[in-house]
Amino acid sequence: MLTFKRSALLKRIFWSPPDTFTGLICSICNKVVDLEDAKTDESGAAVHGECYVLRLQQIANKEKLREDTKRAFPLESAEIQIANLF
């Protein structure tokens, strides 16, 4: 269910005349992005440049943590592989 603030924002952006259009919505932080400053992510959605960089860093950190965990606990992954054989 949409809250009042969000539904009011959606009405202002999507149901207003074109001359009052205030900007795009960042697909990461859901805040308005000026058309001149807008970047696009891999799916073509508008984003702030800073938001996109932070999201890429978070993804890289998660992948690194996953690999570090596999290296730190090699027996657990081997036990899981053996358990999947039976």
mmCIF file as gemmi writes it, N, C-alpha and C atoms, coordinates in Angstrom:
data_model
loop_
_atom_site.group_PDB
_atom_site.id
_atom_site.type_symbol
_atom_site.label_atom_id
_atom_site.label_alt_id
_atom_site.label_comp_id
_atom_site.label_asym_id
_atom_site.label_entity_id
_atom_site.label_seq_id
_atom_site.pdbx_PDB_ins_code
_atom_site.Cartn_x
_atom_site.Cartn_y
_atom_site.Cartn_z
_atom_site.occupancy
_atom_site.B_iso_or_equiv
_atom_site.pdbx_formal_charge
_atom_site.auth_seq_id
_atom_site.auth_asym_id
_atom_site.pdbx_PDB_model_num
ATOM 1 N N . MET Axp A 1 ? 0.844 -1.182 0 1 0 ? 1 A 1
ATOM 2 C CA . MET Axp A 1 ? 0 0 0 1 0 ? 1 A 1
ATOM 3 C C . MET Axp A 1 ? 0.887 1.242 0 1 0 ? 1 A 1
ATOM 4 N N . LEU Axp A 2 ? 0.597 2.18 -0.842 1 0 ? 2 A 1
ATOM 5 C CA . LEU Axp A 2 ? 1.39 3.399 -0.925 1 0 ? 2 A 1
ATOM 6 C C . LEU Axp A 2 ? 1.033 4.344 0.214 1 0 ? 2 A 1
ATOM 7 N N . THR Axp A 3 ? 2.04 5.003 0.743 1 0 ? 3 A 1
ATOM 8 C CA . THR Axp A 3 ? 1.775 6.014 1.748 1 0 ? 3 A 1
ATOM 9 C C . THR Axp A 3 ? 1.316 7.287 1.07 1 0 ? 3 A 1
ATOM 10 N N . PHE Axp A 4 ? 0.784 8.202 1.822 1 0 ? 4 A 1
ATOM 11 C CA . PHE Axp A 4 ? 0.272 9.445 1.245 1 0 ? 4 A 1
ATOM 12 C C . PHE Axp A 4 ? 1.371 10.222 0.55 1 0 ? 4 A 1
ATOM 13 N N . LYS Axp A 5 ? 2.538 10.338 1.189 1 0 ? 5 A 1
ATOM 14 C CA . LYS Axp A 5 ? 3.623 11.11 0.591 1 0 ? 5 A 1
ATOM 15 C C . LYS Axp A 5 ? 4.051 10.516 -0.745 1 0 ? 5 A 1
ATOM 16 N N . ARG Axp A 6 ? 4.211 9.209 -0.797 1 0 ? 6 A 1
ATOM 17 C CA . ARG Axp A 6 ? 4.665 8.572 -2.028 1 0 ? 6 A 1
ATOM 18 C C . ARG Axp A 6 ? 3.605 8.693 -3.114 1 0 ? 6 A 1
ATOM 19 N N . SER Axp A 7 ? 2.338 8.503 -2.764 1 0 ? 7 A 1
ATOM 20 C CA . SER Axp A 7 ? 1.299 8.595 -3.788 1 0 ? 7 A 1
ATOM 21 C C . SER Axp A 7 ? 1.168 10.031 -4.286 1 0 ? 7 A 1
ATOM 22 N N . ALA Axp A 8 ? 1.357 11.004 -3.405 1 0 ? 8 A 1
ATOM 23 C CA . ALA Axp A 8 ? 1.315 12.406 -3.837 1 0 ? 8 A 1
ATOM 24 C C . ALA Axp A 8 ? 2.476 12.696 -4.784 1 0 ? 8 A 1
ATOM 25 N N . LEU Axp A 9 ? 3.644 12.15 -4.486 1 0 ? 9 A 1
ATOM 26 C CA . LEU Axp A 9 ? 4.801 12.334 -5.35 1 0 ? 9 A 1
ATOM 27 C C . LEU Axp A 9 ? 4.568 11.693 -6.716 1 0 ? 9 A 1
ATOM 28 N N . LEU Axp A 10 ? 4.02 10.481 -6.718 1 0 ? 10 A 1
ATOM 29 C CA . LEU Axp A 10 ? 3.734 9.806 -7.978 1 0 ? 10 A 1
ATOM 30 C C . LEU Axp A 10 ? 2.731 10.598 -8.812 1 0 ? 10 A 1
ATOM 31 N N . LYS Axp A 11 ? 1.712 11.144 -8.154 1 0 ? 11 A 1
ATOM 32 C CA . LYS Axp A 11 ? 0.734 11.957 -8.886 1 0 ? 11 A 1
ATOM 33 C C . LYS Axp A 11 ? 1.405 13.176 -9.489 1 0 ? 11 A 1
ATOM 34 N N . ARG Axp A 12 ? 2.268 13.817 -8.727 1 0 ? 12 A 1
ATOM 35 C CA . ARG Axp A 12 ? 2.922 15.027 -9.212 1 0 ? 12 A 1
ATOM 36 C C . ARG Axp A 12 ? 3.811 14.727 -10.418 1 0 ? 12 A 1
ATOM 37 N N . ILE Axp A 13 ? 4.481 13.581 -10.414 1 0 ? 13 A 1
ATOM 38 C CA . ILE Axp A 13 ? 5.405 13.269 -11.492 1 0 ? 13 A 1
ATOM 39 C C . ILE Axp A 13 ? 4.694 12.675 -12.699 1 0 ? 13 A 1
ATOM 40 N N . PHE Axp A 14 ? 3.82 11.697 -12.475 1 0 ? 14 A 1
ATOM 41 C CA . PHE Axp A 14 ? 3.254 10.975 -13.589 1 0 ? 14 A 1
ATOM 42 C C . PHE Axp A 14 ? 1.931 11.537 -14.108 1 0 ? 14 A 1
ATOM 43 N N . TRP Axp A 15 ? 1.208 12.32 -13.305 1 0 ? 15 A 1
ATOM 44 C CA . TRP Axp A 15 ? -0.085 12.815 -13.742 1 0 ? 15 A 1
ATOM 45 C C . TRP Axp A 15 ? -0.119 14.328 -13.919 1 0 ? 15 A 1
ATOM 46 N N . SER Axp A 16 ? 1.035 14.968 -13.89 1 0 ? 16 A 1
ATOM 47 C CA . SER Axp A 16 ? 1.074 16.407 -14.068 1 0 ? 16 A 1
ATOM 48 C C . SER Axp A 16 ? 1.321 16.748 -15.532 1 0 ? 16 A 1
ATOM 49 N N . PRO Axp A 17 ? 0.938 17.941 -15.955 1 0 ? 17 A 1
ATOM 50 C CA . PRO Axp A 17 ? 1.217 18.351 -17.338 1 0 ? 17 A 1
ATOM 51 C C . PRO Axp A 17 ? 2.717 18.358 -17.603 1 0 ? 17 A 1
ATOM 52 N N . PRO Axp A 18 ? 3.137 18.142 -18.848 1 0 ? 18 A 1
ATOM 53 C CA . PRO Axp A 18 ? 4.569 18.055 -19.167 1 0 ? 18 A 1
ATOM 54 C C . PRO Axp A 18 ? 5.385 19.285 -18.788 1 0 ? 18 A 1
ATOM 55 N N . ASP Axp A 19 ? 4.782 20.471 -18.781 1 0 ? 19 A 1
ATOM 56 C CA . ASP Axp A 19 ? 5.557 21.664 -18.464 1 0 ? 19 A 1
ATOM 57 C C . ASP Axp A 19 ? 5.884 21.794 -16.986 1 0 ? 19 A 1
ATOM 58 N N . THR Axp A 20 ? 5.254 20.985 -16.129 1 0 ? 20 A 1
ATOM 59 C CA . THR Axp A 20 ? 5.558 21.033 -14.698 1 0 ? 20 A 1
ATOM 60 C C . THR Axp A 20 ? 6.35 19.817 -14.243 1 0 ? 20 A 1
ATOM 61 N N . PHE Axp A 21 ? 6.818 19.015 -15.16 1 0 ? 21 A 1
ATOM 62 C CA . PHE Axp A 21 ? 7.599 17.822 -14.827 1 0 ? 21 A 1
ATOM 63 C C . PHE Axp A 21 ? 8.866 18.242 -14.096 1 0 ? 21 A 1
ATOM 64 N N . THR Axp A 22 ? 9.085 17.707 -12.897 1 0 ? 22 A 1
ATOM 65 C CA . THR Axp A 22 ? 10.199 18.159 -12.063 1 0 ? 22 A 1
ATOM 66 C C . THR Axp A 22 ? 11.443 17.299 -12.179 1 0 ? 22 A 1
ATOM 67 N N . GLY Axp A 23 ? 11.372 16.131 -12.753 1 0 ? 23 A 1
ATOM 68 C CA . GLY Axp A 23 ? 12.553 15.292 -12.873 1 0 ? 23 A 1
ATOM 69 C C . GLY Axp A 23 ? 12.225 13.824 -12.852 1 0 ? 23 A 1
ATOM 70 N N . LEU Axp A 24 ? 13.244 13.037 -12.87 1 0 ? 24 A 1
ATOM 71 C CA . LEU Axp A 24 ? 13.131 11.591 -12.837 1 0 ? 24 A 1
ATOM 72 C C . LEU Axp A 24 ? 13.338 11.107 -11.416 1 0 ? 24 A 1
ATOM 73 N N . ILE Axp A 25 ? 12.974 9.866 -11.163 1 0 ? 25 A 1
ATOM 74 C CA . ILE Axp A 25 ? 13.162 9.256 -9.849 1 0 ? 25 A 1
ATOM 75 C C . ILE Axp A 25 ? 14.32 8.267 -9.921 1 0 ? 25 A 1
ATOM 76 N N . CYS Axp A 26 ? 15.265 8.404 -9.003 1 0 ? 26 A 1
ATOM 77 C CA . CYS Axp A 26 ? 16.394 7.479 -8.919 1 0 ? 26 A 1
ATOM 78 C C . CYS Axp A 26 ? 15.864 6.102 -8.522 1 0 ? 26 A 1
ATOM 79 N N . SER Axp A 27 ? 16.223 5.088 -9.28 1 0 ? 27 A 1
ATOM 80 C CA . SER Axp A 27 ? 15.731 3.737 -8.994 1 0 ? 27 A 1
ATOM 81 C C . SER Axp A 27 ? 16.387 3.122 -7.763 1 0 ? 27 A 1
ATOM 82 N N . ILE Axp A 28 ? 17.408 3.771 -7.223 1 0 ? 28 A 1
ATOM 83 C CA . ILE Axp A 28 ? 18.094 3.245 -6.035 1 0 ? 28 A 1
ATOM 84 C C . ILE Axp A 28 ? 17.589 3.912 -4.759 1 0 ? 28 A 1
ATOM 85 N N . CYS Axp A 29 ? 17.591 5.26 -4.725 1 0 ? 29 A 1
ATOM 86 C CA . CYS Axp A 29 ? 17.204 5.973 -3.498 1 0 ? 29 A 1
ATOM 87 C C . CYS Axp A 29 ? 15.799 6.551 -3.553 1 0 ? 29 A 1
ATOM 88 N N . ASN Axp A 30 ? 15.129 6.47 -4.692 1 0 ? 30 A 1
ATOM 89 C CA . ASN Axp A 30 ? 13.768 6.974 -4.878 1 0 ? 30 A 1
ATOM 90 C C . ASN Axp A 30 ? 13.628 8.472 -4.654 1 0 ? 30 A 1
ATOM 91 N N . LYS Axp A 31 ? 14.689 9.219 -4.901 1 0 ? 31 A 1
ATOM 92 C CA . LYS Axp A 31 ? 14.628 10.672 -4.836 1 0 ? 31 A 1
ATOM 93 C C . LYS Axp A 31 ? 14.69 11.239 -6.251 1 0 ? 31 A 1
ATOM 94 N N . VAL Axp A 32 ? 14.268 12.485 -6.397 1 0 ? 32 A 1
ATOM 95 C CA . VAL Axp A 32 ? 14.234 13.115 -7.71 1 0 ? 32 A 1
ATOM 96 C C . VAL Axp A 32 ? 15.651 13.338 -8.239 1 0 ? 32 A 1
ATOM 97 N N . VAL Axp A 33 ? 15.847 13.04 -9.525 1 0 ? 33 A 1
ATOM 98 C CA . VAL Axp A 33 ? 17.109 13.264 -10.217 1 0 ? 33 A 1
ATOM 99 C C . VAL Axp A 33 ? 16.838 14.29 -11.314 1 0 ? 33 A 1
ATOM 100 N N . ASP Axp A 34 ? 17.606 15.353 -11.361 1 0 ? 34 A 1
ATOM 101 C CA . ASP Axp A 34 ? 17.464 16.323 -12.436 1 0 ? 34 A 1
ATOM 102 C C . ASP Axp A 34 ? 17.866 15.67 -13.751 1 0 ? 34 A 1
ATOM 103 N N . LEU Axp A 35 ? 17.17 16.025 -14.8 1 0 ? 35 A 1
ATOM 104 C CA . LEU Axp A 35 ? 17.428 15.427 -16.095 1 0 ? 35 A 1
ATOM 105 C C . LEU Axp A 35 ? 18.866 15.653 -16.543 1 0 ? 35 A 1
ATOM 106 N N . GLU Axp A 36 ? 19.417 16.829 -16.256 1 0 ? 36 A 1
ATOM 107 C CA . GLU Axp A 36 ? 20.785 17.146 -16.665 1 0 ? 36 A 1
ATOM 108 C C . GLU Axp A 36 ? 21.821 16.311 -15.908 1 0 ? 36 A 1
ATOM 109 N N . ASP Axp A 37 ? 21.495 15.884 -14.686 1 0 ? 37 A 1
ATOM 110 C CA . ASP Axp A 37 ? 22.433 15.139 -13.851 1 0 ? 37 A 1
ATOM 111 C C . ASP Axp A 37 ? 22.184 13.635 -13.859 1 0 ? 37 A 1
ATOM 112 N N . ALA Axp A 38 ? 21.137 13.192 -14.533 1 0 ? 38 A 1
ATOM 113 C CA . ALA Axp A 38 ? 20.743 11.78 -14.484 1 0 ? 38 A 1
ATOM 114 C C . ALA Axp A 38 ? 21.748 10.889 -15.208 1 0 ? 38 A 1
ATOM 115 N N . LYS Axp A 39 ? 21.982 9.74 -14.624 1 0 ? 39 A 1
ATOM 116 C CA . LYS Axp A 39 ? 22.768 8.661 -15.237 1 0 ? 39 A 1
ATOM 117 C C . LYS Axp A 39 ? 21.81 7.491 -15.403 1 0 ? 39 A 1
ATOM 118 N N . THR Axp A 40 ? 22.218 6.466 -16.121 1 0 ? 40 A 1
ATOM 119 C CA . THR Axp A 40 ? 21.382 5.274 -16.256 1 0 ? 40 A 1
ATOM 120 C C . THR Axp A 40 ? 22.139 4.054 -15.775 1 0 ? 40 A 1
ATOM 121 N N . ASP Axp A 41 ? 21.39 3.132 -15.156 1 0 ? 41 A 1
ATOM 122 C CA . ASP Axp A 41 ? 22.007 1.883 -14.714 1 0 ? 41 A 1
ATOM 123 C C . ASP Axp A 41 ? 21.943 0.869 -15.849 1 0 ? 41 A 1
ATOM 124 N N . GLU Axp A 42 ? 22.323 -0.374 -15.568 1 0 ? 42 A 1
ATOM 125 C CA . GLU Axp A 42 ? 22.393 -1.393 -16.607 1 0 ? 42 A 1
ATOM 126 C C . GLU Axp A 42 ? 21.032 -1.74 -17.202 1 0 ? 42 A 1
ATOM 127 N N . SER Axp A 43 ? 19.948 -1.413 -16.5 1 0 ? 43 A 1
ATOM 128 C CA . SER Axp A 43 ? 18.614 -1.691 -17.045 1 0 ? 43 A 1
ATOM 129 C C . SER Axp A 43 ? 17.988 -0.456 -17.695 1 0 ? 43 A 1
ATOM 130 N N . GLY Axp A 44 ? 18.708 0.653 -17.731 1 0 ? 44 A 1
ATOM 131 C CA . GLY Axp A 44 ? 18.215 1.858 -18.372 1 0 ? 44 A 1
ATOM 132 C C . GLY Axp A 44 ? 17.422 2.782 -17.467 1 0 ? 44 A 1
ATOM 133 N N . ALA Axp A 45 ? 17.348 2.485 -16.181 1 0 ? 45 A 1
ATOM 134 C CA . ALA Axp A 45 ? 16.609 3.322 -15.235 1 0 ? 45 A 1
ATOM 135 C C . ALA Axp A 45 ? 17.477 4.499 -14.803 1 0 ? 45 A 1
ATOM 136 N N . ALA Axp A 46 ? 16.827 5.62 -14.485 1 0 ? 46 A 1
ATOM 137 C CA . ALA Axp A 46 ? 17.54 6.816 -14.047 1 0 ? 46 A 1
ATOM 138 C C . ALA Axp A 46 ? 18.089 6.62 -12.634 1 0 ? 46 A 1
ATOM 139 N N . VAL Axp A 47 ? 19.329 7.061 -12.414 1 0 ? 47 A 1
ATOM 140 C CA . VAL Axp A 47 ? 19.962 6.983 -11.099 1 0 ? 47 A 1
ATOM 141 C C . VAL Axp A 47 ? 20.864 8.197 -10.899 1 0 ? 47 A 1
ATOM 142 N N . HIS Axp A 48 ? 21.164 8.491 -9.631 1 0 ? 48 A 1
ATOM 143 C CA . HIS Axp A 48 ? 22.223 9.452 -9.32 1 0 ? 48 A 1
ATOM 144 C C . HIS Axp A 48 ? 23.558 8.725 -9.54 1 0 ? 48 A 1
ATOM 145 N N . GLY Axp A 49 ? 24.562 9.427 -10.004 1 0 ? 49 A 1
ATOM 146 C CA . GLY Axp A 49 ? 25.869 8.813 -10.19 1 0 ? 49 A 1
ATOM 147 C C . GLY Axp A 49 ? 26.428 8.251 -8.897 1 0 ? 49 A 1
ATOM 148 N N . GLU Axp A 50 ? 26.244 8.995 -7.795 1 0 ? 50 A 1
ATOM 149 C CA . GLU Axp A 50 ? 26.758 8.547 -6.49 1 0 ? 50 A 1
ATOM 150 C C . GLU Axp A 50 ? 26.049 7.28 -6.02 1 0 ? 50 A 1
ATOM 151 N N . CYS Axp A 51 ? 24.742 7.203 -6.245 1 0 ? 51 A 1
ATOM 152 C CA . CYS Axp A 51 ? 23.983 6.016 -5.838 1 0 ? 51 A 1
ATOM 153 C C . CYS Axp A 51 ? 24.465 4.785 -6.596 1 0 ? 51 A 1
ATOM 154 N N . TYR Axp A 52 ? 24.71 4.951 -7.88 1 0 ? 52 A 1
ATOM 155 C CA . TYR Axp A 52 ? 25.139 3.834 -8.708 1 0 ? 52 A 1
ATOM 156 C C . TYR Axp A 52 ? 26.509 3.325 -8.275 1 0 ? 52 A 1
ATOM 157 N N . VAL Axp A 53 ? 27.431 4.235 -7.99 1 0 ? 53 A 1
ATOM 158 C CA . VAL Axp A 53 ? 28.765 3.839 -7.543 1 0 ? 53 A 1
ATOM 159 C C . VAL Axp A 53 ? 28.672 3.096 -6.213 1 0 ? 53 A 1
ATOM 160 N N . LEU Axp A 54 ? 27.868 3.59 -5.283 1 0 ? 54 A 1
ATOM 161 C CA . LEU Axp A 54 ? 27.715 2.916 -3.996 1 0 ? 54 A 1
ATOM 162 C C . LEU Axp A 54 ? 27.125 1.525 -4.164 1 0 ? 54 A 1
ATOM 163 N N . ARG Axp A 55 ? 26.148 1.384 -5.06 1 0 ? 55 A 1
ATOM 164 C CA . ARG Axp A 55 ? 25.552 0.061 -5.277 1 0 ? 55 A 1
ATOM 165 C C . ARG Axp A 55 ? 26.574 -0.903 -5.868 1 0 ? 55 A 1
ATOM 166 N N . LEU Axp A 56 ? 27.387 -0.442 -6.813 1 0 ? 56 A 1
ATOM 167 C CA . LEU Axp A 56 ? 28.422 -1.308 -7.379 1 0 ? 56 A 1
ATOM 168 C C . LEU Axp A 56 ? 29.445 -1.714 -6.325 1 0 ? 56 A 1
ATOM 169 N N . GLN Axp A 57 ? 29.791 -0.794 -5.428 1 0 ? 57 A 1
ATOM 170 C CA . GLN Axp A 57 ? 30.726 -1.121 -4.35 1 0 ? 57 A 1
ATOM 171 C C . GLN Axp A 57 ? 30.131 -2.157 -3.409 1 0 ? 57 A 1
ATOM 172 N N . GLN Axp A 58 ? 28.833 -2.03 -3.104 1 0 ? 58 A 1
ATOM 173 C CA . GLN Axp A 58 ? 28.178 -3.005 -2.228 1 0 ? 58 A 1
ATOM 174 C C . GLN Axp A 58 ? 28.187 -4.391 -2.86 1 0 ? 58 A 1
ATOM 175 N N . ILE Axp A 59 ? 27.928 -4.467 -4.154 1 0 ? 59 A 1
ATOM 176 C CA . ILE Axp A 59 ? 27.928 -5.761 -4.844 1 0 ? 59 A 1
ATOM 177 C C . ILE Axp A 59 ? 29.325 -6.377 -4.817 1 0 ? 59 A 1
ATOM 178 N N . ALA Axp A 60 ? 30.34 -5.558 -5.073 1 0 ? 60 A 1
ATOM 179 C CA . ALA Axp A 60 ? 31.717 -6.056 -5.054 1 0 ? 60 A 1
ATOM 180 C C . ALA Axp A 60 ? 32.111 -6.527 -3.657 1 0 ? 60 A 1
ATOM 181 N N . ASN Axp A 61 ? 31.689 -5.794 -2.628 1 0 ? 61 A 1
ATOM 182 C CA . ASN Axp A 61 ? 32.004 -6.192 -1.252 1 0 ? 61 A 1
ATOM 183 C C . ASN Axp A 61 ? 31.34 -7.506 -0.881 1 0 ? 61 A 1
ATOM 184 N N . LYS Axp A 62 ? 30.085 -7.714 -1.326 1 0 ? 62 A 1
ATOM 185 C CA . LYS Axp A 62 ? 29.399 -8.971 -1.038 1 0 ? 62 A 1
ATOM 186 C C . LYS Axp A 62 ? 30.102 -10.142 -1.701 1 0 ? 62 A 1
ATOM 187 N N . GLU Axp A 63 ? 30.523 -9.956 -2.953 1 0 ? 63 A 1
ATOM 188 C CA . GLU Axp A 63 ? 31.224 -11.033 -3.661 1 0 ? 63 A 1
ATOM 189 C C . GLU Axp A 63 ? 32.562 -11.347 -2.999 1 0 ? 63 A 1
ATOM 190 N N . LYS Axp A 64 ? 33.285 -10.312 -2.569 1 0 ? 64 A 1
ATOM 191 C CA . LYS Axp A 64 ? 34.565 -10.527 -1.9 1 0 ? 64 A 1
ATOM 192 C C . LYS Axp A 64 ? 34.366 -11.252 -0.579 1 0 ? 64 A 1
ATOM 193 N N . LEU Axp A 65 ? 33.341 -10.87 0.173 1 0 ? 65 A 1
ATOM 194 C CA . LEU Axp A 65 ? 33.051 -11.527 1.443 1 0 ? 65 A 1
ATOM 195 C C . LEU Axp A 65 ? 32.71 -12.993 1.225 1 0 ? 65 A 1
ATOM 196 N N . ARG Axp A 66 ? 31.951 -13.294 0.179 1 0 ? 66 A 1
ATOM 197 C CA . ARG Axp A 66 ? 31.597 -14.663 -0.131 1 0 ? 66 A 1
ATOM 198 C C . ARG Axp A 66 ? 32.846 -15.495 -0.439 1 0 ? 66 A 1
ATOM 199 N N . GLU Axp A 67 ? 33.752 -14.933 -1.235 1 0 ? 67 A 1
ATOM 200 C CA . GLU Axp A 67 ? 34.982 -15.652 -1.58 1 0 ? 67 A 1
ATOM 201 C C . GLU Axp A 67 ? 35.895 -15.813 -0.367 1 0 ? 67 A 1
ATOM 202 N N . ASP Axp A 68 ? 35.989 -14.769 0.472 1 0 ? 68 A 1
ATOM 203 C CA . ASP Axp A 68 ? 36.807 -14.856 1.682 1 0 ? 68 A 1
ATOM 204 C C . ASP Axp A 68 ? 36.266 -15.922 2.628 1 0 ? 68 A 1
ATOM 205 N N . THR Axp A 69 ? 34.952 -16.015 2.719 1 0 ? 69 A 1
ATOM 206 C CA . THR Axp A 69 ? 34.336 -17.018 3.589 1 0 ? 69 A 1
ATOM 207 C C . THR Axp A 69 ? 34.638 -18.422 3.073 1 0 ? 69 A 1
ATOM 208 N N . LYS Axp A 70 ? 34.586 -18.624 1.761 1 0 ? 70 A 1
ATOM 209 C CA . LYS Axp A 70 ? 34.903 -19.941 1.196 1 0 ? 70 A 1
ATOM 210 C C . LYS Axp A 70 ? 36.347 -20.321 1.483 1 0 ? 70 A 1
ATOM 211 N N . ARG Axp A 71 ? 37.266 -19.324 1.406 1 0 ? 71 A 1
ATOM 212 C CA . ARG Axp A 71 ? 38.678 -19.599 1.687 1 0 ? 71 A 1
ATOM 213 C C . ARG Axp A 71 ? 38.906 -19.859 3.175 1 0 ? 71 A 1
ATOM 214 N N . ALA Axp A 72 ? 38.192 -19.158 4.032 1 0 ? 72 A 1
ATOM 215 C CA . ALA Axp A 72 ? 38.388 -19.299 5.478 1 0 ? 72 A 1
ATOM 216 C C . ALA Axp A 72 ? 37.804 -20.615 6.004 1 0 ? 72 A 1
ATOM 217 N N . PHE Axp A 73 ? 36.748 -21.099 5.361 1 0 ? 73 A 1
ATOM 218 C CA . PHE Axp A 73 ? 36.09 -22.319 5.825 1 0 ? 73 A 1
ATOM 219 C C . PHE Axp A 73 ? 35.985 -23.336 4.685 1 0 ? 73 A 1
ATOM 220 N N . PRO Axp A 74 ? 37.112 -23.838 4.195 1 0 ? 74 A 1
ATOM 221 C CA . PRO Axp A 74 ? 37.06 -24.755 3.045 1 0 ? 74 A 1
ATOM 222 C C . PRO Axp A 74 ? 36.394 -26.079 3.366 1 0 ? 74 A 1
ATOM 223 N N . LEU Axp A 75 ? 36.493 -26.544 4.614 1 0 ? 75 A 1
ATOM 224 C CA . LEU Axp A 75 ? 35.893 -27.832 4.968 1 0 ? 75 A 1
ATOM 225 C C . LEU Axp A 75 ? 34.382 -27.776 4.891 1 0 ? 75 A 1
ATOM 226 N N . GLU Axp A 76 ? 33.793 -26.646 5.283 1 0 ? 76 A 1
ATOM 227 C CA . GLU Axp A 76 ? 32.343 -26.546 5.235 1 0 ? 76 A 1
ATOM 228 C C . GLU Axp A 76 ? 31.84 -26.679 3.806 1 0 ? 76 A 1
ATOM 229 N N . SER Axp A 77 ? 32.505 -26.038 2.862 1 0 ? 77 A 1
ATOM 230 C CA . SER Axp A 77 ? 32.054 -26.151 1.483 1 0 ? 77 A 1
ATOM 231 C C . SER Axp A 77 ? 32.28 -27.561 0.952 1 0 ? 77 A 1
ATOM 232 N N . ALA Axp A 78 ? 33.372 -28.224 1.392 1 0 ? 78 A 1
ATOM 233 C CA . ALA Axp A 78 ? 33.628 -29.607 0.976 1 0 ? 78 A 1
ATOM 234 C C . ALA Axp A 78 ? 32.563 -30.535 1.578 1 0 ? 78 A 1
ATOM 235 N N . GLU Axp A 79 ? 32.206 -30.31 2.852 1 0 ? 79 A 1
ATOM 236 C CA . GLU Axp A 79 ? 31.176 -31.13 3.484 1 0 ? 79 A 1
ATOM 237 C C . GLU Axp A 79 ? 29.83 -30.956 2.793 1 0 ? 79 A 1
ATOM 238 N N . ILE Axp A 80 ? 29.538 -29.759 2.378 1 0 ? 80 A 1
ATOM 239 C CA . ILE Axp A 80 ? 28.28 -29.502 1.67 1 0 ? 80 A 1
ATOM 240 C C . ILE Axp A 80 ? 28.272 -30.233 0.342 1 0 ? 80 A 1
ATOM 241 N N . GLN Axp A 81 ? 29.399 -30.212 -0.356 1 0 ? 81 A 1
ATOM 242 C CA . GLN Axp A 81 ? 29.495 -30.902 -1.652 1 0 ? 81 A 1
ATOM 243 C C . GLN Axp A 81 ? 29.34 -32.404 -1.464 1 0 ? 81 A 1
ATOM 244 N N . ILE Axp A 82 ? 29.946 -32.943 -0.413 1 0 ? 82 A 1
ATOM 245 C CA . ILE Axp A 82 ? 29.829 -34.377 -0.147 1 0 ? 82 A 1
ATOM 246 C C . ILE Axp A 82 ? 28.4 -34.721 0.22 1 0 ? 82 A 1
ATOM 247 N N . ALA Axp A 83 ? 27.766 -33.888 1.038 1 0 ? 83 A 1
ATOM 248 C CA . ALA Axp A 83 ? 26.39 -34.141 1.446 1 0 ? 83 A 1
ATOM 249 C C . ALA Axp A 83 ? 25.44 -34.107 0.252 1 0 ? 83 A 1
ATOM 250 N N . ASN Axp A 84 ? 25.741 -33.282 -0.729 1 0 ? 84 A 1
ATOM 251 C CA . ASN Axp A 84 ? 24.884 -33.211 -1.917 1 0 ? 84 A 1
ATOM 252 C C . ASN Axp A 84 ? 25.011 -34.45 -2.803 1 0 ? 84 A 1
ATOM 253 N N . LEU Axp A 85 ? 26.083 -35.227 -2.625 1 0 ? 85 A 1
ATOM 254 C CA . LEU Axp A 85 ? 26.253 -36.45 -3.413 1 0 ? 85 A 1
ATOM 255 C C . LEU Axp A 85 ? 25.308 -37.552 -2.969 1 0 ? 85 A 1
ATOM 256 N N . PHE Axp A 86 ? 24.92 -37.54 -1.684 1 0 ? 86 A 1
ATOM 257 C CA . PHE Axp A 86 ? 24.095 -38.625 -1.151 1 0 ? 86 A 1
ATOM 258 C C . PHE Axp A 86 ? 22.653 -38.296 -1.156 1 0 ? 86 A 1
